[in-house]
């Protein structure tokens, strides 16, 4: 069977340069009988303790044919990050033991002029197979310690779009580290490549440019469906007072959109999602109607998924009536024409 090394060639027996926590227990768990107890998560958001317990019972071991729990690091930073950080850099520096790395800049539709557009089903299946992830595995996606919650919800949403049965988001890696749970650093373990079955795409979770344009054109018209667009960008970018991080792209917002910056649904200290009741308060105060369809948007479709996850956690609107605008503002600002008045800027 083919072997893939995530960073650079290593012997399969090589150990990471530095490991903290009780990894020996994880290795012992990999040798347990096939009928050993495994844990099912009860909610989409998973606490550090829940994940730690589950990894002891169903570790991501290549020698097990049973369903496993796979930590999947989705760390990603904006292109204008002031410290010049990258996802793979922070993955090397600190991660959950035996985690895999999902590269948000590579598992995309490379034919599209817009960043982070969903890949084809074939590309997705190839990427999952290269990571050694099986369809029956439970995948828990997590972010960097530095950002807490940022890009993991996008990767988890991508897995859901392609029908991966069991996917969750860790809430969050910052708390994992703060609670002294096991971590490792340095070189990574090799993983066995596999064949991930070609999935179907759940188009009902995805809003297209045409979908959003129809909503914007129908805004305030009598008899319109009343679809709500939530914008996760900063308030300054939404009003048009602050520039977009991508050069040459106009800031502003879609007609009728509701601005809920993604960090408002996170605890300012722990950077984890706020409790469900608090999230309900935030959406209600912003004027979001849970009985009407919702489309979440942002800059490139990344933090829109933070809002989608918060809506899910709050039980705000049904999953069937919620979508994410894949192209988000980067596509919108490049496709609409100035004469169409579909980019709104607030007067100073």
C-alpha positions as CSV (number, residue, x, y, z in Angstrom):
1,X,0.0,0.0,0.0
2,X,1.3,3.5,-0.8
3,X,2.6,5.6,2.0
4,X,2.3,9.4,2.1
5,X,4.4,11.6,4.3
6,X,2.7,14.9,5.2
7,X,5.8,17.1,5.4
8,X,8.9,15.2,4.4
9,X,10.1,11.6,4.2
10,X,10.4,9.8,7.5
11,X,10.8,6.2,8.5
12,X,7.5,4.8,9.6
13,X,9.0,4.0,12.9
14,X,10.3,7.6,13.4
15,X,9.0,9.4,16.4
16,X,8.1,13.1,16.5
17,X,11.0,15.3,17.8
18,X,9.1,16.2,20.9
19,X,6.0,14.9,22.5
20,X,4.1,15.8,25.6
21,X,1.2,13.9,27.3
22,X,0.7,10.2,27.6
23,X,1.1,9.0,24.1
24,X,2.0,5.5,25.3
25,X,-1.6,5.1,26.3
26,X,-2.7,6.0,22.8
27,X,-0.4,3.4,21.3
28,X,-1.6,0.8,23.7
29,X,-5.2,1.6,22.7
30,X,-4.4,0.9,19.1
31,X,-3.6,-2.7,20.1
32,X,-7.0,-3.3,21.8
33,X,-9.4,-5.9,20.3
34,X,-11.7,-4.7,17.6
35,X,-14.6,-4.7,20.0
36,X,-13.0,-2.2,22.3
37,X,-15.4,0.6,23.4
38,X,-15.6,3.7,21.2
39,X,-17.2,7.0,21.9
40,X,-19.8,8.8,19.8
41,X,-20.0,12.5,20.2
42,X,-23.4,13.9,21.1
43,X,-23.0,17.3,19.4
44,X,-21.4,18.9,16.4
45,X,-19.1,20.9,18.7
46,X,-16.7,18.7,20.7
47,X,-14.9,19.8,23.9
48,X,-11.2,19.1,24.4
49,X,-12.0,16.5,27.1
50,X,-14.5,14.7,24.9
51,X,-11.9,14.5,22.1
52,X,-9.1,13.4,24.4
53,X,-11.3,10.6,25.8
54,X,-12.4,9.5,22.3
55,X,-8.8,9.3,21.0
56,X,-7.9,7.0,23.9
57,X,-10.7,4.6,22.8
58,X,-10.4,4.9,19.0
59,X,-7.0,6.3,18.1
60,X,-6.0,7.0,14.5
61,X,-3.9,3.9,14.1
62,X,-3.1,2.4,10.7
63,X,-3.1,-1.1,12.1
64,X,-6.8,-0.9,13.1
65,X,-9.5,-1.8,10.6
66,X,-12.2,-0.4,12.9
67,X,-13.6,3.2,12.6
68,X,-11.2,5.7,14.2
69,X,-11.2,9.2,15.5
70,X,-9.0,11.5,13.3
71,X,-7.9,14.9,14.5
72,X,-7.7,17.1,11.4
73,X,-5.8,20.4,11.6
74,X,-7.3,23.1,9.3
75,X,-5.2,26.0,10.4
76,X,-5.1,28.9,7.9
77,X,-4.2,32.6,8.1
78,X,-5.2,35.5,6.0
79,X,-2.8,36.5,3.2
80,X,-2.1,39.8,4.9
81,X,-1.3,38.2,8.3
82,X,0.9,40.7,10.1
83,X,3.2,38.0,11.4
84,X,3.4,36.1,8.1
85,X,2.1,32.9,9.7
86,X,1.0,29.9,7.7
87,X,-1.2,26.9,8.6
88,X,1.6,24.3,7.9
89,X,4.0,26.4,10.1
90,X,1.8,26.3,13.2
91,X,0.9,22.6,12.5
92,X,4.6,21.8,12.7
93,X,5.1,23.9,15.8
94,X,2.2,22.4,17.9
95,X,-0.6,19.9,17.1
96,X,-2.7,17.1,18.5
97,X,-0.8,13.8,18.4
98,X,-1.3,11.9,15.1
99,X,-3.3,14.8,13.6
100,X,-3.4,15.2,9.8
101,X,-3.2,18.6,8.0
102,X,-5.8,19.8,5.6
103,X,-4.4,22.5,3.3
104,X,-7.2,25.0,2.7
105,X,-5.2,26.6,-0.1
106,X,-4.8,23.4,-2.1
107,X,-8.0,21.4,-1.7
108,X,-10.0,23.8,-3.8
109,X,-11.2,24.3,-7.4
110,X,-8.0,25.5,-9.0
111,X,-9.8,26.4,-12.2
112,X,-11.8,29.1,-10.4
113,X,-10.5,32.7,-10.3
114,X,-11.8,32.9,-6.7
115,X,-10.0,31.5,-3.7
116,X,-11.2,28.5,-1.6
117,X,-14.0,27.5,-3.9
118,X,-15.2,23.9,-3.3
119,X,-13.1,21.3,-5.0
120,X,-14.6,18.7,-7.3
121,X,-15.8,15.5,-5.8
122,X,-12.9,13.7,-7.4
123,X,-10.4,16.2,-5.9
124,X,-12.0,15.9,-2.5
125,X,-11.9,12.1,-2.6
126,X,-8.2,12.1,-3.7
127,X,-7.3,14.5,-0.9
128,X,-9.1,12.5,1.8
129,X,-7.4,9.3,0.6
130,X,-4.0,11.0,0.6
131,X,-4.6,11.9,4.2
132,X,-5.4,8.3,5.1
133,X,-8.9,9.2,6.1
134,X,-11.6,6.5,5.6
135,X,-15.2,7.3,5.1
136,X,-16.2,5.4,8.3
137,X,-13.7,7.5,10.4
138,X,-15.0,10.2,12.8
139,X,-13.2,13.4,11.8
140,X,-12.7,16.2,14.4
141,X,-11.5,19.4,12.7
142,X,-9.6,22.0,14.7
143,X,-7.9,25.4,14.3
144,X,-4.6,26.9,15.4
145,X,-4.1,27.7,19.1
146,X,-3.4,31.3,18.0
147,X,-6.8,31.9,16.4
148,X,-9.0,29.5,18.4
149,X,-11.8,29.3,15.8
150,X,-11.3,30.5,12.3
151,X,-11.0,28.1,9.4
152,X,-11.9,24.8,10.9
153,X,-15.6,25.3,10.4
154,X,-15.0,25.8,6.7
155,X,-13.1,22.5,6.4
156,X,-15.8,20.7,8.5
157,X,-18.5,22.2,6.3
158,X,-16.6,21.0,3.2
159,X,-16.6,17.5,4.6
160,X,-20.4,17.8,5.2
161,X,-21.0,19.1,1.7
162,X,-19.3,15.9,0.4
163,X,-21.3,13.7,2.7
164,X,-18.7,12.5,5.2
165,X,-21.0,10.8,7.8
166,X,-19.2,11.8,11.0
167,X,-17.6,15.2,11.2
168,X,-17.2,17.6,14.2
169,X,-15.4,20.8,15.2
170,X,-13.2,21.0,18.2
171,X,-14.1,23.9,20.5
172,X,-11.1,24.5,20.6
173,X,-7.4,23.8,20.3
174,X,-6.5,26.8,22.5
175,X,-8.4,25.2,25.4
176,X,-6.9,21.9,24.5
177,X,-3.4,23.4,25.1
178,X,-4.5,25.4,28.1
179,X,-5.9,22.3,29.8
180,X,-2.6,20.5,29.4
181,X,-3.8,17.8,27.0
182,X,-1.3,15.9,24.9
183,X,0.5,17.7,22.0
184,X,3.4,17.0,19.8
185,X,5.8,19.1,17.6
186,X,8.4,18.6,14.9
187,X,8.3,16.0,12.2
188,X,5.0,14.2,11.6
189,X,4.1,10.5,11.4
190,X,3.6,8.9,8.0
191,X,0.1,7.9,7.1
192,X,-1.1,5.1,4.8
193,X,-2.8,6.4,1.7
194,X,-6.2,4.8,1.0
195,X,-9.0,4.9,-1.5
196,X,-11.8,7.3,-0.4
197,X,-15.0,6.6,-2.3
198,X,-16.2,9.2,-4.8
199,X,-18.9,11.2,-2.9
200,X,-22.0,13.0,-4.0
201,X,-22.1,16.8,-3.5
202,X,-24.9,18.2,-1.4
203,X,-25.7,21.3,-3.4
204,X,-28.4,22.2,-1.0
205,X,-25.8,23.5,1.4
206,X,-24.2,25.8,-1.1
207,X,-25.3,29.2,-2.4
208,X,-24.1,30.3,-5.8
209,X,-23.5,33.8,-7.1
210,X,-26.8,33.6,-9.0
211,X,-28.7,32.6,-5.8
212,X,-27.3,35.5,-3.9
213,X,-27.8,38.0,-6.8
214,X,-31.5,37.0,-6.9
215,X,-31.8,37.7,-3.1
216,X,-30.0,41.1,-3.4
217,X,-32.2,42.2,-6.4
218,X,-35.4,41.1,-4.6
219,X,-34.5,42.8,-1.3
220,X,-37.4,45.0,-0.1
221,X,-39.6,43.9,-3.0
222,X,-43.2,42.9,-2.2
223,X,-43.7,39.2,-2.3
224,X,-40.0,38.3,-2.1
225,X,-39.1,35.1,-0.2
226,X,-37.2,37.1,2.5
227,X,-33.9,35.2,2.3
228,X,-31.4,36.7,4.8
229,X,-27.8,37.2,4.0
230,X,-25.4,37.3,7.0
231,X,-22.0,38.8,6.4
232,X,-19.2,37.7,8.7
233,X,-16.6,40.3,7.7
234,X,-15.6,43.1,10.0
235,X,-17.9,46.1,10.4
236,X,-15.5,48.4,8.6
237,X,-15.3,46.2,5.5
238,X,-19.1,45.8,5.5
239,X,-19.7,49.6,5.7
240,X,-17.0,50.2,3.1
241,X,-14.9,52.4,5.4
242,X,-12.1,49.8,5.7
243,X,-10.3,48.2,2.7
244,X,-10.5,44.6,1.7
245,X,-7.3,42.5,2.4
246,X,-7.1,41.6,-1.3
247,X,-5.7,44.5,-3.3
248,X,-8.1,46.1,-5.8
249,X,-11.3,44.6,-4.3
250,X,-14.0,47.1,-3.3
251,X,-15.4,46.9,0.2
252,X,-19.0,47.4,1.1
253,X,-22.0,45.0,1.3
254,X,-24.8,43.4,-0.5
255,X,-28.2,45.2,-0.3
256,X,-30.1,44.1,2.8
257,X,-27.3,42.0,4.3
258,X,-26.9,41.8,8.0
259,X,-23.4,42.3,9.5
260,X,-22.4,39.9,12.2
261,X,-18.6,39.8,12.4
262,X,-17.5,36.3,13.1
263,X,-15.6,37.1,16.2
264,X,-18.9,38.3,17.9
265,X,-20.0,34.6,18.2
266,X,-16.7,33.7,20.0
267,X,-15.6,34.2,23.6
268,X,-13.0,37.0,23.6
269,X,-10.7,35.2,26.0
270,X,-10.9,31.5,25.0
271,X,-11.8,32.2,21.4
272,X,-14.2,29.3,21.6
273,X,-17.9,29.4,20.5
274,X,-20.2,31.1,23.0
275,X,-22.9,29.0,24.7
276,X,-26.0,28.3,22.6
277,X,-28.3,30.7,24.5
278,X,-25.8,33.6,24.1
279,X,-25.6,32.8,20.4
280,X,-29.4,33.0,20.1
281,X,-29.3,36.4,21.8
282,X,-26.7,37.7,19.2
283,X,-28.7,36.5,16.2
284,X,-32.0,37.8,17.6
285,X,-30.5,41.2,18.4
286,X,-29.1,41.5,14.9
287,X,-32.6,41.0,13.5
288,X,-32.2,37.5,12.1
289,X,-35.4,35.6,11.7
290,X,-35.0,31.8,12.4
291,X,-38.1,31.1,10.3
292,X,-36.7,32.5,7.1
293,X,-33.9,31.0,4.9
294,X,-30.3,32.2,5.7
295,X,-27.2,32.5,3.5
296,X,-23.9,33.1,5.3
297,X,-21.2,35.0,3.5
298,X,-17.8,36.6,4.3
299,X,-14.6,37.3,2.3
300,X,-13.9,34.0,0.7
301,X,-16.3,31.6,2.3
302,X,-14.1,30.7,5.3
303,X,-15.6,32.7,8.3
304,X,-19.1,32.4,6.8
305,X,-18.8,28.8,8.1
306,X,-18.1,30.2,11.6
307,X,-21.6,31.8,11.5
308,X,-23.1,28.7,10.0
309,X,-21.7,26.6,12.9
310,X,-22.9,29.2,15.4
311,X,-26.4,29.0,13.8
312,X,-26.3,25.2,14.1
313,X,-25.2,25.3,17.7
314,X,-27.9,27.8,18.6
315,X,-30.5,25.8,16.8
316,X,-31.3,29.0,14.8
317,X,-33.1,28.1,11.6
318,X,-33.3,24.6,10.1
319,X,-30.2,23.0,8.4
320,X,-32.3,22.6,5.3
321,X,-32.9,26.4,5.1
322,X,-29.3,27.5,5.6
323,X,-26.6,27.8,3.0
324,X,-23.1,29.2,2.7
325,X,-22.2,31.5,-0.2
326,X,-19.1,29.7,-1.5
327,X,-17.6,32.6,-3.5
328,X,-18.6,35.2,-0.9
329,X,-17.5,38.8,-1.2
330,X,-14.4,38.1,-3.3
331,X,-16.6,36.7,-6.1
332,X,-19.4,39.2,-5.6
333,X,-17.2,42.3,-5.8
334,X,-15.6,41.1,-9.0
335,X,-18.8,40.1,-10.8
336,X,-21.3,42.8,-10.1
337,X,-21.0,46.1,-12.1
338,X,-20.9,49.5,-10.5
339,X,-24.0,50.7,-12.4
340,X,-26.1,47.8,-10.9
341,X,-26.0,49.4,-7.4
342,X,-25.3,46.0,-5.8
343,X,-22.4,47.1,-3.7
344,X,-23.6,49.3,-0.9
345,X,-21.4,51.7,1.1
346,X,-22.5,53.4,4.3
347,X,-22.3,57.2,4.2
348,X,-19.8,58.6,6.6
